[in-house]
Amino acid sequence: MIAKNKKRVLVIYYSFSGQTSGVLYQLAAGLRKQDVSVVMEKIKPVVPAGFPLDGFFSTIKMMVSTFFRARVPIKPLSKDCCKHYDLIILAGPTWSYNPSGPVLSLIDRDGELLFGGKEIMPIISCRGYWRMHMWGLKKLLARCGAEITNHIVFSHPSPEPWRTLGVFLKIAGKNPERSGLIGKFYKRYGHSKAQMVEARRFGTMIGEVLMKEGSVSSLNFRTQIALP
């Protein structure tokens, strides 16, 4: 039984390769440290897309379809999503400059019901090109009547152009970090340990503000670790 005065946060997310979920579980740990109740709701495609894909052609095909914001049909959410929450976090990766197909399907189908009149904070996990994603997401959420008060962005810390090349190869099923040439500049796929620590710190910050009846709009999430 949850105490009546306990703050509640709903985290609705899609994670393709596990990077988004890794960040969110750290953030949730920070929230729970402040005695905030956290419900994690994963968006599940009707036909799950395995990671990695089975080669270059499949990867290019996915990149093209996501560039044109192709929707990915999803399963119904649990009834927990319809309960009252003090904050809703909507999180997912950037796919070809856009929100992922499952997130777009969620907003199309359940956006007004879930987000209308609610305080929403997007969290983006990405290679680096997140601004168009954020712009499009805010526009879609605003149409649902949501109030977007702040956002968090975690981009992969590897330098360009190796980051783009490395992510493409990783999705295609290769291991660029083990390559003699690329591996010198691309050490690992995804987010760093420092970013995971930062995500937990952000969760603590959010929890502290909620417990004081404040708004996450007052928080500064723009740091070198989270958003280079």
C-alpha atoms as an extended CHARMM CRD file, in Angstrom:
* protein
*
       228  EXT
         1         1  MET       CA              0.0000000000        0.0000000000        0.0000000000  PROA      1               0.0000000000
         2         2  ILE       CA              1.4200000000        3.3940000000       -1.0390000000  PROA      2               0.0000000000
         3         3  ALA       CA              1.0660000000        6.2390000000        1.4690000000  PROA      3               0.0000000000
         4         4  LYS       CA             -1.3320000000        8.9680000000        0.3630000000  PROA      4               0.0000000000
         5         5  ASN       CA              1.3200000000       11.6840000000        0.5400000000  PROA      5               0.0000000000
         6         6  LYS       CA              3.9640000000        9.6740000000       -1.2990000000  PROA      6               0.0000000000
         7         7  LYS       CA              4.9870000000       11.0500000000       -4.6960000000  PROA      7               0.0000000000
         8         8  ARG       CA              4.4900000000        8.8370000000       -7.7220000000  PROA      8               0.0000000000
         9         9  VAL       CA              6.3470000000        8.8580000000      -11.0440000000  PROA      9               0.0000000000
        10        10  LEU       CA              5.4220000000        6.8730000000      -14.1520000000  PROA      10              0.0000000000
        11        11  VAL       CA              8.2410000000        6.0620000000      -16.5690000000  PROA      11              0.0000000000
        12        12  ILE       CA              6.9550000000        5.0070000000      -20.0020000000  PROA      12              0.0000000000
        13        13  TYR       CA              9.7860000000        4.0130000000      -22.2900000000  PROA      13              0.0000000000
        14        14  TYR       CA             10.9620000000        2.1340000000      -25.3360000000  PROA      14              0.0000000000
        15        15  SER       CA             14.4740000000        0.7100000000      -25.4980000000  PROA      15              0.0000000000
        16        16  PHE       CA             15.8100000000       -0.9530000000      -28.6470000000  PROA      16              0.0000000000
        17        17  SER       CA             19.3610000000       -1.8590000000      -27.6450000000  PROA      17              0.0000000000
        18        18  GLY       CA             19.1070000000       -1.4940000000      -23.8680000000  PROA      18              0.0000000000
        19        19  GLN       CA             20.7800000000        1.9130000000      -23.6450000000  PROA      19              0.0000000000
        20        20  THR       CA             17.6020000000        3.8180000000      -22.7710000000  PROA      20              0.0000000000
        21        21  SER       CA             16.5670000000        1.2740000000      -20.1520000000  PROA      21              0.0000000000
        22        22  GLY       CA             20.0210000000        1.4030000000      -18.5630000000  PROA      22              0.0000000000
        23        23  VAL       CA             19.7890000000        5.1610000000      -18.0860000000  PROA      23              0.0000000000
        24        24  LEU       CA             16.2270000000        4.9440000000      -16.7760000000  PROA      24              0.0000000000
        25        25  TYR       CA             16.8910000000        2.2710000000      -14.1840000000  PROA      25              0.0000000000
        26        26  GLN       CA             19.6500000000        4.4290000000      -12.7380000000  PROA      26              0.0000000000
        27        27  LEU       CA             17.3440000000        7.4560000000      -12.7360000000  PROA      27              0.0000000000
        28        28  ALA       CA             14.6340000000        5.3830000000      -11.0420000000  PROA      28              0.0000000000
        29        29  ALA       CA             17.1300000000        4.3340000000       -8.3590000000  PROA      29              0.0000000000
        30        30  GLY       CA             17.7770000000        8.0080000000       -7.6170000000  PROA      30              0.0000000000
        31        31  LEU       CA             14.0450000000        8.6710000000       -7.3720000000  PROA      31              0.0000000000
        32        32  ARG       CA             13.4850000000        5.7690000000       -5.0140000000  PROA      32              0.0000000000
        33        33  LYS       CA             16.3370000000        7.0310000000       -2.8530000000  PROA      33              0.0000000000
        34        34  GLN       CA             14.0840000000       10.0290000000       -2.1590000000  PROA      34              0.0000000000
        35        35  ASP       CA             11.2000000000        7.7100000000       -1.2580000000  PROA      35              0.0000000000
        36        36  VAL       CA              9.3900000000        8.3380000000       -4.5510000000  PROA      36              0.0000000000
        37        37  SER       CA              7.2520000000        5.4970000000       -5.8930000000  PROA      37              0.0000000000
        38        38  VAL       CA              8.2970000000        4.6140000000       -9.4680000000  PROA      38              0.0000000000
        39        39  VAL       CA              6.3320000000        2.5550000000      -11.9930000000  PROA      39              0.0000000000
        40        40  MET       CA              8.2940000000        1.4030000000      -15.0500000000  PROA      40              0.0000000000
        41        41  GLU       CA              6.1950000000        0.6880000000      -18.1510000000  PROA      41              0.0000000000
        42        42  LYS       CA              8.0200000000       -0.6200000000      -21.2150000000  PROA      42              0.0000000000
        43        43  ILE       CA              6.4920000000       -0.0430000000      -24.6530000000  PROA      43              0.0000000000
        44        44  LYS       CA              6.4120000000       -3.4160000000      -26.4040000000  PROA      44              0.0000000000
        45        45  PRO       CA              6.0990000000       -3.7240000000      -30.2000000000  PROA      45              0.0000000000
        46        46  VAL       CA              3.6260000000       -6.3100000000      -31.5040000000  PROA      46              0.0000000000
        47        47  VAL       CA              6.5050000000       -7.7630000000      -33.5100000000  PROA      47              0.0000000000
        48        48  PRO       CA              9.6940000000       -7.2720000000      -31.4550000000  PROA      48              0.0000000000
        49        49  ALA       CA             12.7280000000       -6.0050000000      -33.3440000000  PROA      49              0.0000000000
        50        50  GLY       CA             15.8140000000       -7.9360000000      -32.3260000000  PROA      50              0.0000000000
        51        51  PHE       CA             19.0790000000       -6.1560000000      -31.6260000000  PROA      51              0.0000000000
        52        52  PRO       CA             21.3380000000       -6.2090000000      -33.4960000000  PROA      52              0.0000000000
        53        53  LEU       CA             19.7910000000       -6.4660000000      -36.9490000000  PROA      53              0.0000000000
        54        54  ASP       CA             20.9460000000       -9.0230000000      -39.4980000000  PROA      54              0.0000000000
        55        55  GLY       CA             23.1910000000       -6.9150000000      -41.6770000000  PROA      55              0.0000000000
        56        56  PHE       CA             23.7140000000       -3.6900000000      -43.5820000000  PROA      56              0.0000000000
        57        57  PHE       CA             20.5960000000       -3.9220000000      -45.7640000000  PROA      57              0.0000000000
        58        58  SER       CA             18.2570000000       -4.3120000000      -42.7670000000  PROA      58              0.0000000000
        59        59  THR       CA             19.9760000000       -1.4200000000      -41.0180000000  PROA      59              0.0000000000
        60        60  ILE       CA             19.6740000000        0.9030000000      -44.0120000000  PROA      60              0.0000000000
        61        61  LYS       CA             16.0360000000       -0.1200000000      -44.4950000000  PROA      61              0.0000000000
        62        62  MET       CA             15.3110000000        0.7180000000      -40.8580000000  PROA      62              0.0000000000
        63        63  MET       CA             17.0910000000        4.0810000000      -41.1230000000  PROA      63              0.0000000000
        64        64  VAL       CA             15.0710000000        5.0860000000      -44.1830000000  PROA      64              0.0000000000
        65        65  SER       CA             11.7100000000        4.0590000000      -42.7150000000  PROA      65              0.0000000000
        66        66  THR       CA             12.4020000000        5.8080000000      -39.4080000000  PROA      66              0.0000000000
        67        67  PHE       CA             13.5270000000        8.9710000000      -41.2000000000  PROA      67              0.0000000000
        68        68  PHE       CA              9.9640000000        9.1740000000      -42.5530000000  PROA      68              0.0000000000
        69        69  ARG       CA              8.6020000000        8.5290000000      -39.0400000000  PROA      69              0.0000000000
        70        70  ALA       CA              7.1900000000        5.0910000000      -39.7490000000  PROA      70              0.0000000000
        71        71  ARG       CA              5.0370000000        3.8120000000      -36.8980000000  PROA      71              0.0000000000
        72        72  VAL       CA              5.6780000000        0.4840000000      -35.1900000000  PROA      72              0.0000000000
        73        73  PRO       CA              2.4870000000       -1.1780000000      -33.8410000000  PROA      73              0.0000000000
        74        74  ILE       CA              2.6190000000       -1.7470000000      -30.0850000000  PROA      74              0.0000000000
        75        75  LYS       CA              0.8560000000       -3.8570000000      -27.4760000000  PROA      75              0.0000000000
        76        76  PRO       CA             -1.6040000000       -2.3290000000      -24.9810000000  PROA      76              0.0000000000
        77        77  LEU       CA             -0.1240000000       -0.7520000000      -21.8740000000  PROA      77              0.0000000000
        78        78  SER       CA             -0.8930000000       -2.0240000000      -18.3850000000  PROA      78              0.0000000000
        79        79  LYS       CA             -3.7250000000       -0.5470000000      -16.3030000000  PROA      79              0.0000000000
        80        80  ASP       CA             -1.1250000000        1.0200000000      -13.9990000000  PROA      80              0.0000000000
        81        81  CYS       CA             -0.5990000000        3.7620000000      -16.5920000000  PROA      81              0.0000000000
        82        82  CYS       CA             -4.0990000000        5.1190000000      -15.9810000000  PROA      82              0.0000000000
        83        83  LYS       CA             -3.4790000000        5.8800000000      -12.2990000000  PROA      83              0.0000000000
        84        84  HSD       CA             -2.5550000000        9.2780000000      -10.8670000000  PROA      84              0.0000000000
        85        85  TYR       CA              1.0910000000       10.3590000000      -11.0600000000  PROA      85              0.0000000000
        86        86  ASP       CA              2.8780000000       13.5240000000      -10.0180000000  PROA      86              0.0000000000
        87        87  LEU       CA              5.1750000000       13.2820000000      -13.0590000000  PROA      87              0.0000000000
        88        88  ILE       CA              5.2500000000       11.2020000000      -16.2300000000  PROA      88              0.0000000000
        89        89  ILE       CA              8.5610000000       10.5300000000      -17.9410000000  PROA      89              0.0000000000
        90        90  LEU       CA              8.3980000000        9.5310000000      -21.6170000000  PROA      90              0.0000000000
        91        91  ALA       CA             11.6910000000        8.0990000000      -22.8070000000  PROA      91              0.0000000000
        92        92  GLY       CA             13.1970000000        6.5070000000      -25.8750000000  PROA      92              0.0000000000
        93        93  PRO       CA             16.0030000000        6.5990000000      -28.4330000000  PROA      93              0.0000000000
        94        94  THR       CA             16.3830000000        8.8690000000      -31.4350000000  PROA      94              0.0000000000
        95        95  TRP       CA             15.7820000000        7.0340000000      -34.7010000000  PROA      95              0.0000000000
        96        96  SER       CA             17.0380000000        8.9430000000      -37.7480000000  PROA      96              0.0000000000
        97        97  TYR       CA             16.4400000000       12.3640000000      -36.1120000000  PROA      97              0.0000000000
        98        98  ASN       CA             12.9540000000       11.3450000000      -34.8890000000  PROA      98              0.0000000000
        99        99  PRO       CA             11.2430000000        9.6740000000      -31.9410000000  PROA      99              0.0000000000
       100       100  SER       CA             11.2280000000        5.8990000000      -32.3160000000  PROA      100             0.0000000000
       101       101  GLY       CA              8.3670000000        4.1740000000      -34.1450000000  PROA      101             0.0000000000
       102       102  PRO       CA              6.9340000000        2.5820000000      -30.9690000000  PROA      102             0.0000000000
       103       103  VAL       CA              6.8500000000        5.9530000000      -29.1560000000  PROA      103             0.0000000000
       104       104  LEU       CA              5.0980000000        7.5630000000      -32.1240000000  PROA      104             0.0000000000
       105       105  SER       CA              2.5130000000        4.7670000000      -32.1040000000  PROA      105             0.0000000000
       106       106  LEU       CA              1.9440000000        5.2770000000      -28.3980000000  PROA      106             0.0000000000
       107       107  ILE       CA              1.2640000000        8.9980000000      -28.8400000000  PROA      107             0.0000000000
       108       108  ASP       CA             -1.0520000000        8.3490000000      -31.7950000000  PROA      108             0.0000000000
       109       109  ARG       CA             -3.0810000000        5.7620000000      -29.9210000000  PROA      109             0.0000000000
       110       110  ASP       CA             -2.9810000000        6.7880000000      -26.2550000000  PROA      110             0.0000000000
       111       111  GLY       CA             -1.5260000000       10.3030000000      -26.2220000000  PROA      111             0.0000000000
       112       112  GLU       CA             -4.6030000000       12.2580000000      -25.1640000000  PROA      112             0.0000000000
       113       113  LEU       CA             -5.6360000000        9.6790000000      -22.5630000000  PROA      113             0.0000000000
       114       114  LEU       CA             -2.1890000000        9.3280000000      -21.0050000000  PROA      114             0.0000000000
       115       115  PHE       CA             -0.7150000000       12.8000000000      -21.3600000000  PROA      115             0.0000000000
       116       116  GLY       CA             -3.6060000000       15.2720000000      -21.6320000000  PROA      116             0.0000000000
       117       117  GLY       CA             -3.3700000000       17.8220000000      -18.8230000000  PROA      117             0.0000000000
       118       118  LYS       CA             -0.3460000000       16.0350000000      -17.3300000000  PROA      118             0.0000000000
       119       119  GLU       CA              3.1980000000       17.1790000000      -16.5940000000  PROA      119             0.0000000000
       120       120  ILE       CA              5.4970000000       15.2840000000      -18.9640000000  PROA      120             0.0000000000
       121       121  MET       CA              9.2840000000       15.1820000000      -19.0520000000  PROA      121             0.0000000000
       122       122  PRO       CA             10.8980000000       13.5980000000      -22.1340000000  PROA      122             0.0000000000
       123       123  ILE       CA             14.1980000000       11.7360000000      -21.8320000000  PROA      123             0.0000000000
       124       124  ILE       CA             16.1810000000       11.0280000000      -24.9880000000  PROA      124             0.0000000000
       125       125  SER       CA             18.9600000000        8.4960000000      -25.4910000000  PROA      125             0.0000000000
       126       126  CYS       CA             20.7450000000        9.1520000000      -28.7500000000  PROA      126             0.0000000000
       127       127  ARG       CA             23.8530000000        9.1090000000      -30.8940000000  PROA      127             0.0000000000
       128       128  GLY       CA             23.9310000000       12.8810000000      -30.9630000000  PROA      128             0.0000000000
       129       129  TYR       CA             21.3270000000       14.4010000000      -33.2940000000  PROA      129             0.0000000000
       130       130  TRP       CA             18.4490000000       14.9100000000      -30.8880000000  PROA      130             0.0000000000
       131       131  ARG       CA             17.1090000000       18.4280000000      -31.5310000000  PROA      131             0.0000000000
       132       132  MET       CA             14.6760000000       17.5000000000      -34.3300000000  PROA      132             0.0000000000
       133       133  HSD       CA             13.5250000000       14.5650000000      -32.2030000000  PROA      133             0.0000000000
       134       134  MET       CA             12.8090000000       16.8850000000      -29.2740000000  PROA      134             0.0000000000
       135       135  TRP       CA             11.0780000000       19.4670000000      -31.4500000000  PROA      135             0.0000000000
       136       136  GLY       CA              8.7890000000       16.8680000000      -33.0100000000  PROA      136             0.0000000000
       137       137  LEU       CA              8.0740000000       15.1740000000      -29.6910000000  PROA      137             0.0000000000
       138       138  LYS       CA              7.1390000000       18.4200000000      -27.9610000000  PROA      138             0.0000000000
       139       139  LYS       CA              4.8360000000       19.3170000000      -30.8480000000  PROA      139             0.0000000000
       140       140  LEU       CA              3.0530000000       15.9530000000      -30.6840000000  PROA      140             0.0000000000
       141       141  LEU       CA              2.7040000000       16.0700000000      -26.9070000000  PROA      141             0.0000000000
       142       142  ALA       CA              1.3770000000       19.6330000000      -27.0140000000  PROA      142             0.0000000000
       143       143  ARG       CA             -1.3800000000       18.4590000000      -29.3740000000  PROA      143             0.0000000000
       144       144  CYS       CA             -2.3540000000       15.9310000000      -26.7080000000  PROA      144             0.0000000000
       145       145  GLY       CA             -2.6860000000       18.7180000000      -24.1510000000  PROA      145             0.0000000000
       146       146  ALA       CA              0.4640000000       17.7840000000      -22.2370000000  PROA      146             0.0000000000
       147       147  GLU       CA              2.6170000000       20.2350000000      -20.2900000000  PROA      147             0.0000000000
       148       148  ILE       CA              6.3020000000       19.7150000000      -21.1200000000  PROA      148             0.0000000000
       149       149  THR       CA              8.2620000000       21.3080000000      -18.3000000000  PROA      149             0.0000000000
       150       150  ASN       CA             11.8210000000       20.0390000000      -18.8510000000  PROA      150             0.0000000000
       151       151  HSD       CA             13.8460000000       17.3820000000      -20.6640000000  PROA      151             0.0000000000
       152       152  ILE       CA             16.9700000000       15.2350000000      -20.3400000000  PROA      152             0.0000000000
       153       153  VAL       CA             19.2720000000       14.1560000000      -23.1680000000  PROA      153             0.0000000000
       154       154  PHE       CA             22.0090000000       11.5410000000      -22.9320000000  PROA      154             0.0000000000
       155       155  SER       CA             24.0990000000       11.2370000000      -26.0980000000  PROA      155             0.0000000000
       156       156  HSD       CA             26.7450000000        8.5920000000      -26.7200000000  PROA      156             0.0000000000
       157       157  PRO       CA             30.0730000000       10.1170000000      -25.6440000000  PROA      157             0.0000000000
       158       158  SER       CA             32.2870000000        8.8450000000      -28.5000000000  PROA      158             0.0000000000
       159       159  PRO       CA             33.5740000000       11.5440000000      -30.9140000000  PROA      159             0.0000000000
       160       160  GLU       CA             32.3150000000       11.9800000000      -34.4700000000  PROA      160             0.0000000000
       161       161  PRO       CA             32.5460000000       10.6440000000      -37.1380000000  PROA      161             0.0000000000
       162       162  TRP       CA             33.3910000000        7.4320000000      -35.2960000000  PROA      162             0.0000000000
       163       163  ARG       CA             30.2220000000        7.5930000000      -33.2060000000  PROA      163             0.0000000000
       164       164  THR       CA             27.9470000000        7.5390000000      -36.2600000000  PROA      164             0.0000000000
       165       165  LEU       CA             29.9770000000        4.8430000000      -37.9700000000  PROA      165             0.0000000000
       166       166  GLY       CA             30.2220000000        2.7730000000      -34.8070000000  PROA      166             0.0000000000
       167       167  VAL       CA             26.4840000000        2.8990000000      -34.0700000000  PROA      167             0.0000000000
       168       168  PHE       CA             25.6450000000        1.9370000000      -37.6530000000  PROA      168             0.0000000000
       169       169  LEU       CA             27.9980000000       -1.0530000000      -37.5510000000  PROA      169             0.0000000000
       170       170  LYS       CA             26.7780000000       -2.1230000000      -34.1210000000  PROA      170             0.0000000000
       171       171  ILE       CA             23.1360000000       -2.0970000000      -35.2060000000  PROA      171             0.0000000000
       172       172  ALA       CA             24.1260000000       -4.0760000000      -38.3030000000  PROA      172             0.0000000000
       173       173  GLY       CA             25.5810000000       -6.7840000000      -36.0740000000  PROA      173             0.0000000000
       174       174  LYS       CA             29.2720000000       -5.9120000000      -36.2540000000  PROA      174             0.0000000000
       175       175  ASN       CA             31.7630000000       -5.1620000000      -33.4680000000  PROA      175             0.0000000000
       176       176  PRO       CA             33.4330000000       -1.8610000000      -34.4010000000  PROA      176             0.0000000000
       177       177  GLU       CA             35.0690000000       -1.5080000000      -30.9720000000  PROA      177             0.0000000000
       178       178  ARG       CA             37.1540000000       -4.5910000000      -31.7890000000  PROA      178             0.0000000000
       179       179  SER       CA             38.2570000000       -3.2530000000      -35.1590000000  PROA      179             0.0000000000
       180       180  GLY       CA             41.9360000000       -2.4060000000      -35.4730000000  PROA      180             0.0000000000
       181       181  LEU       CA             41.2260000000        1.0030000000      -37.0640000000  PROA      181             0.0000000000
       182       182  ILE       CA             37.7960000000        2.0720000000      -35.7780000000  PROA      182             0.0000000000
       183       183  GLY       CA             38.4360000000        0.6240000000      -32.3300000000  PROA      183             0.0000000000
       184       184  LYS       CA             41.1650000000        3.2110000000      -31.7170000000  PROA      184             0.0000000000
       185       185  PHE       CA             38.5240000000        5.9530000000      -31.7260000000  PROA      185             0.0000000000
       186       186  TYR       CA             35.3440000000        4.0410000000      -30.8680000000  PROA      186             0.0000000000
       187       187  LYS       CA             35.9490000000        2.2950000000      -27.5630000000  PROA      187             0.0000000000
       188       188  ARG       CA             32.4370000000        1.1390000000      -26.7170000000  PROA      188             0.0000000000
       189       189  TYR       CA             28.8350000000        1.2750000000      -27.8650000000  PROA      189             0.0000000000
       190       190  GLY       CA             26.3430000000        3.3220000000      -25.9030000000  PROA      190             0.0000000000
       191       191  HSD       CA             26.4150000000        5.3410000000      -22.7210000000  PROA      191             0.0000000000
       192       192  SER       CA             29.3320000000        5.5960000000      -20.3290000000  PROA      192             0.0000000000
       193       193  LYS       CA             29.5300000000        4.6680000000      -16.6600000000  PROA      193             0.0000000000
       194       194  ALA       CA             29.7840000000        8.3810000000      -15.8530000000  PROA      194             0.0000000000
       195       195  GLN       CA             26.4590000000        8.9680000000      -17.6250000000  PROA      195             0.0000000000
       196       196  MET       CA             24.8430000000        6.2180000000      -15.5590000000  PROA      196             0.0000000000
       197       197  VAL       CA             26.0560000000        7.9110000000      -12.3900000000  PROA      197             0.0000000000
       198       198  GLU       CA             24.7040000000       11.2100000000      -13.7140000000  PROA      198             0.0000000000
       199       199  ALA       CA             21.3240000000        9.6270000000      -14.4470000000  PROA      199             0.0000000000
       200       200  ARG       CA             21.0710000000        8.4590000000      -10.8440000000  PROA      200             0.0000000000
       201       201  ARG       CA             21.9890000000       11.9520000000       -9.6540000000  PROA      201             0.0000000000
       202       202  PHE       CA             19.2710000000       13.4260000000      -11.8640000000  PROA      202             0.0000000000
       203       203  GLY       CA             16.7630000000       11.0090000000      -10.3450000000  PROA      203             0.0000000000
       204       204  THR       CA             17.7410000000       12.1840000000       -6.8780000000  PROA      204             0.0000000000
       205       205  MET       CA             17.3270000000       15.8100000000       -7.9800000000  PROA      205             0.0000000000
       206       206  ILE       CA             13.8620000000       15.1280000000       -9.3790000000  PROA      206             0.0000000000
       207       207  GLY       CA             12.8420000000       13.2640000000       -6.2400000000  PROA      207             0.0000000000
       208       208  GLU       CA             13.9830000000       16.0970000000       -3.9870000000  PROA      208             0.0000000000
       209       209  VAL       CA             11.9590000000       18.6550000000       -5.9720000000  PROA      209             0.0000000000
       210       210  LEU       CA              8.8260000000       16.4970000000       -6.0000000000  PROA      210             0.0000000000
       211       211  MET       CA              9.0180000000       15.8790000000       -2.2660000000  PROA      211             0.0000000000
       212       212  LYS       CA              9.1500000000       19.6580000000       -1.7430000000  PROA      212             0.0000000000
       213       213  GLU       CA              6.0650000000       20.1240000000       -3.9640000000  PROA      213             0.0000000000
       214       214  GLY       CA              8.2120000000       21.8650000000       -6.5830000000  PROA      214             0.0000000000
       215       215  SER       CA              8.3920000000       21.5720000000      -10.3750000000  PROA      215             0.0000000000
       216       216  VAL       CA             11.0790000000       19.8580000000      -12.4440000000  PROA      216             0.0000000000
       217       217  SER       CA             11.1140000000       22.9830000000      -14.6380000000  PROA      217             0.0000000000
       218       218  SER       CA             13.4760000000       24.5270000000      -12.0680000000  PROA      218             0.0000000000
       219       219  LEU       CA             16.1340000000       21.8390000000      -12.5650000000  PROA      219             0.0000000000
       220       220  ASN       CA             19.1880000000       22.1380000000      -14.8100000000  PROA      220             0.0000000000
       221       221  PHE       CA             19.9990000000       18.8910000000      -16.6060000000  PROA      221             0.0000000000
       222       222  ARG       CA             22.3690000000       20.4400000000      -19.1340000000  PROA      222             0.0000000000
       223       223  THR       CA             25.7950000000       19.1550000000      -18.1450000000  PROA      223             0.0000000000
       224       224  GLN       CA             28.8590000000       18.0140000000      -20.0340000000  PROA      224             0.0000000000
       225       225  ILE       CA             28.1540000000       14.4140000000      -19.0620000000  PROA      225             0.0000000000
       226       226  ALA       CA             24.4760000000       14.3840000000      -20.0400000000  PROA      226             0.0000000000
       227       227  LEU       CA             24.5030000000       16.7910000000      -22.9740000000  PROA      227             0.0000000000
       228       228  PRO       CA             27.9740000000       17.5360000000      -24.3500000000  PROA      228             0.0000000000
